[in-house]
Amino acid sequence: MNAVPKFGNLDRLDAMAQTLLPHGTAVKMLDLRGTVPKPLPGEAIAVQHAVTKRQQEFAGGRAAARTAMMALGLTPGEILPQADRSPKWPSGMVGSISHCNTACVSVVARATDMTAIGIDIEEATPLDEALLSLICTPKEINWLNTQDAHKRLLLAKLIFSAKEAAYKCQYPLSRELFGFEGFDLDIDTEAQGFCATFQRDAFPFVFADTLSGRYVIENGYVLSAVWIKACNASLEKTAQDP
């Protein structure tokens, strides 16, 4: 279980990722081990003082996002960081970007189709045992202890990834910062799905509200996605506020 995963070609994961998400979204991955397209001028200025690795991750995520935009027939544009470092998507779009050491991924949708969306990619390595109590709630740890011992810490990494995706989905609506304790997860390994339950209020969400998502573990990666369809008027209003 401690073996280093083999990171394969991202094409298969790219195709599988699209099956996780509903109609109206586009997902694109980019391999950070290869040549990464240059960022657009405004983006380059935004990270000009960052270390090279950060510049590469930033450029790769934006390049993946623009490819996803084109897949939806949208006009690709700059994705500048806001004051809180979250991406500012072009008007009429929602999306999410994630990266790990070797790959990045972006998902994009029209704001008329999705109110919010979150995605996360991690390398499929076991979570450090010392981090379990920081990442997982007691309920989640109890669930992990019922799983195959050889898969337990990989499933803990899945919990980490799923919570990251859920947090990214809710943040543009609530602008609330909170840690891993803010969600309690239920995972369905057969359906490759999960439900993240809020453990605190984060307007427009309240305690015990839930977000649903799906995941895949493939080619050495864990990929998780959460979305809210554009069908809730109060959430749509909140999404348009700042």
C-alpha positions as CSV (number, residue, x, y, z in Angstrom):
1,M,0.0,0.0,0.0
2,N,3.0,2.3,0.5
3,A,4.2,1.8,-3.1
4,V,4.5,4.9,-5.2
5,P,1.6,4.9,-7.7
6,K,2.2,4.7,-11.4
7,F,0.9,7.9,-13.0
8,G,-0.3,6.9,-16.4
9,N,-1.5,8.9,-19.4
10,L,-4.3,11.3,-18.4
11,D,-6.5,10.6,-21.4
12,R,-8.4,7.7,-19.7
13,L,-8.8,9.7,-16.5
14,D,-9.9,12.7,-18.5
15,A,-12.7,10.6,-20.2
16,M,-13.7,9.0,-17.0
17,A,-13.9,12.4,-15.3
18,Q,-16.5,13.6,-17.8
19,T,-18.7,10.7,-16.9
20,L,-18.7,11.7,-13.2
21,L,-20.3,15.1,-14.0
22,P,-23.7,16.0,-15.3
23,H,-24.6,17.3,-18.8
24,G,-23.5,20.9,-19.3
25,T,-20.1,20.6,-17.8
26,A,-16.7,20.1,-19.4
27,V,-13.6,18.7,-17.7
28,K,-10.0,18.9,-18.9
29,M,-6.8,17.7,-17.4
30,L,-3.2,18.7,-18.1
31,D,0.0,16.8,-17.3
32,L,2.4,19.0,-15.3
33,R,5.2,16.7,-16.2
34,G,5.2,18.0,-19.8
35,T,5.2,21.4,-21.4
36,V,2.7,23.8,-19.8
37,P,1.1,26.5,-22.0
38,K,2.0,30.1,-21.0
39,P,-0.5,32.0,-19.1
40,L,-2.3,35.0,-20.5
41,P,-0.7,38.4,-19.8
42,G,-2.8,39.4,-16.8
43,E,-2.4,35.9,-15.3
44,A,1.4,36.1,-15.7
45,I,1.5,39.4,-13.9
46,A,-0.6,37.9,-11.0
47,V,2.0,35.2,-10.3
48,Q,5.2,36.9,-11.5
49,H,6.7,36.8,-8.0
50,A,5.7,33.2,-7.2
51,V,8.1,30.3,-7.3
52,T,8.5,28.4,-10.6
53,K,6.4,25.5,-9.4
54,R,3.5,27.7,-8.4
55,Q,3.7,29.5,-11.7
56,Q,3.5,26.2,-13.6
57,E,0.5,24.9,-11.6
58,F,-1.2,28.2,-12.0
59,A,-0.6,28.3,-15.8
60,G,-1.6,24.6,-16.2
61,G,-4.9,25.0,-14.4
62,R,-5.8,28.1,-16.4
63,A,-4.9,26.3,-19.7
64,A,-7.0,23.3,-18.7
65,A,-9.9,25.7,-17.9
66,R,-9.7,27.4,-21.3
67,T,-9.7,24.0,-23.1
68,A,-12.8,23.1,-21.1
69,M,-14.4,26.5,-22.0
70,M,-13.9,25.8,-25.7
71,A,-15.4,22.3,-25.3
72,L,-18.6,24.0,-24.2
73,G,-18.5,26.5,-27.1
74,L,-17.5,29.3,-24.7
75,T,-15.1,32.1,-25.5
76,P,-11.9,31.4,-23.4
77,G,-10.6,34.3,-21.3
78,E,-8.3,35.2,-18.5
79,I,-9.0,33.7,-15.1
80,L,-7.4,36.1,-12.6
81,P,-7.1,35.4,-8.9
82,Q,-9.3,37.4,-6.5
83,A,-8.2,38.9,-3.3
84,D,-8.8,35.5,-1.5
85,R,-6.9,33.7,-4.3
86,S,-10.0,32.0,-5.7
87,P,-10.4,32.1,-9.4
88,K,-12.5,34.9,-10.9
89,W,-14.4,33.2,-13.7
90,P,-15.4,35.1,-16.9
91,S,-19.0,36.4,-16.8
92,G,-21.6,33.7,-17.3
93,M,-19.3,30.9,-16.2
94,V,-18.7,28.9,-13.1
95,G,-15.8,26.5,-12.6
96,S,-13.1,25.0,-10.4
97,I,-9.4,24.2,-10.7
98,S,-7.3,21.8,-8.8
99,H,-3.7,20.4,-9.0
100,C,-1.4,18.0,-7.4
101,N,2.3,17.5,-8.0
102,T,2.0,15.9,-11.4
103,A,-1.4,17.0,-12.9
104,C,-4.0,19.7,-12.8
105,V,-7.7,19.6,-13.7
106,S,-10.4,22.2,-14.4
107,V,-14.2,21.9,-14.8
108,V,-16.3,24.6,-16.3
109,A,-20.1,25.1,-16.8
110,R,-22.4,27.9,-17.9
111,A,-23.9,29.7,-14.9
112,T,-27.3,29.0,-16.4
113,D,-26.6,25.3,-15.9
114,M,-24.7,25.2,-12.6
115,T,-24.8,27.5,-9.6
116,A,-21.5,26.2,-8.3
117,I,-19.0,23.4,-8.9
118,G,-16.0,22.0,-7.1
119,I,-13.3,19.6,-8.2
120,D,-10.2,18.1,-6.6
121,I,-7.3,15.9,-7.8
122,E,-4.9,14.1,-5.6
123,E,-2.2,11.5,-6.1
124,A,-3.5,8.1,-5.0
125,T,-1.1,7.7,-2.1
126,P,-2.2,6.7,1.4
127,L,-2.9,9.6,3.7
128,D,-0.4,9.9,6.5
129,E,-1.8,8.2,9.6
130,A,-0.8,11.2,11.7
131,L,-3.2,13.4,9.7
132,L,-6.3,11.2,10.2
133,S,-7.6,13.1,13.2
134,L,-7.1,16.4,11.4
135,I,-8.9,15.4,8.2
136,C,-11.5,12.9,9.4
137,T,-14.4,13.2,11.9
138,P,-14.8,10.4,14.5
139,K,-17.7,9.0,12.4
140,E,-15.4,8.8,9.3
141,I,-12.6,7.2,11.3
142,N,-15.1,4.6,12.5
143,W,-16.1,3.9,8.9
144,L,-12.4,3.6,7.8
145,N,-11.8,1.1,10.5
146,T,-14.4,-1.2,9.0
147,Q,-12.7,-1.1,5.6
148,D,-10.0,-3.4,4.1
149,A,-6.9,-2.6,6.1
150,H,-4.9,-2.3,2.9
151,K,-7.2,0.3,1.5
152,R,-7.9,2.2,4.7
153,L,-5.5,5.1,4.2
154,L,-6.2,5.4,0.5
155,L,-9.9,5.8,1.4
156,A,-8.8,8.5,3.9
157,K,-7.1,10.3,1.0
158,L,-10.5,10.0,-0.8
159,I,-12.1,11.7,2.2
160,F,-9.5,14.5,2.0
161,S,-10.2,14.9,-1.7
162,A,-14.0,14.8,-1.4
163,K,-14.0,17.4,1.3
164,E,-11.8,19.7,-0.8
165,A,-14.2,19.4,-3.7
166,A,-17.2,20.1,-1.4
167,Y,-15.5,23.1,0.1
168,K,-14.6,24.5,-3.3
169,C,-18.2,24.1,-4.4
170,Q,-19.7,25.9,-1.4
171,Y,-17.1,28.7,-1.1
172,P,-18.2,31.0,-4.0
173,L,-21.7,31.0,-2.5
174,S,-20.9,31.4,1.2
175,R,-17.4,32.9,1.2
176,E,-16.9,31.1,4.5
177,L,-13.6,29.7,5.5
178,F,-13.6,26.5,7.6
179,G,-11.6,23.3,8.0
180,F,-12.1,19.7,7.3
181,E,-14.3,19.4,10.4
182,G,-16.9,21.5,8.6
183,F,-18.1,18.4,6.6
184,D,-19.0,14.9,7.6
185,L,-18.8,12.4,4.7
186,D,-20.8,9.3,3.8
187,I,-19.1,7.4,1.0
188,D,-20.7,4.8,-1.2
189,T,-17.8,2.8,-2.7
190,E,-20.1,0.7,-5.0
191,A,-21.7,3.8,-6.6
192,Q,-18.4,5.8,-6.4
193,G,-20.4,8.6,-4.8
194,F,-20.4,10.5,-1.5
195,C,-22.5,12.9,0.5
196,A,-20.9,15.8,2.4
197,T,-23.0,17.1,5.4
198,F,-22.4,20.6,6.8
199,Q,-21.4,20.5,10.4
200,R,-21.9,24.3,10.7
201,D,-23.9,27.1,9.2
202,A,-22.3,28.8,6.1
203,F,-25.0,31.0,4.6
204,P,-26.9,30.1,2.4
205,F,-26.1,26.7,3.8
206,V,-27.1,25.6,7.3
207,F,-26.1,22.8,9.6
208,A,-27.1,19.4,8.2
209,D,-27.4,20.6,4.6
210,T,-25.8,18.2,2.2
211,L,-23.8,18.3,-1.0
212,S,-23.5,15.3,-3.2
213,G,-20.6,14.3,-5.4
214,R,-18.8,11.5,-7.2
215,Y,-15.3,10.2,-7.4
216,V,-13.0,8.0,-9.3
217,I,-9.6,6.4,-8.4
218,E,-7.7,5.7,-11.6
219,N,-4.2,5.8,-13.1
220,G,-2.6,6.7,-9.8
221,Y,-5.0,9.6,-9.0
222,V,-8.1,10.3,-6.9
223,L,-10.5,12.7,-8.5
224,S,-13.6,14.1,-6.7
225,A,-16.3,16.5,-7.9
226,V,-19.3,18.2,-6.3
227,W,-21.9,20.4,-8.1
228,I,-25.1,22.4,-7.5
229,K,-27.4,22.7,-10.4
230,A,-28.9,26.1,-11.2
231,C,-32.3,25.3,-9.9
232,N,-32.3,26.9,-6.4
233,A,-33.3,30.6,-6.6
234,S,-31.8,31.6,-3.3
235,L,-28.5,30.0,-4.1
236,E,-28.5,31.6,-7.6
237,K,-29.0,35.0,-6.0
238,T,-26.2,34.5,-3.6
239,A,-23.9,33.4,-6.3
240,Q,-24.4,36.6,-8.2
241,D,-24.0,39.0,-5.2
242,P,-20.3,40.0,-5.0
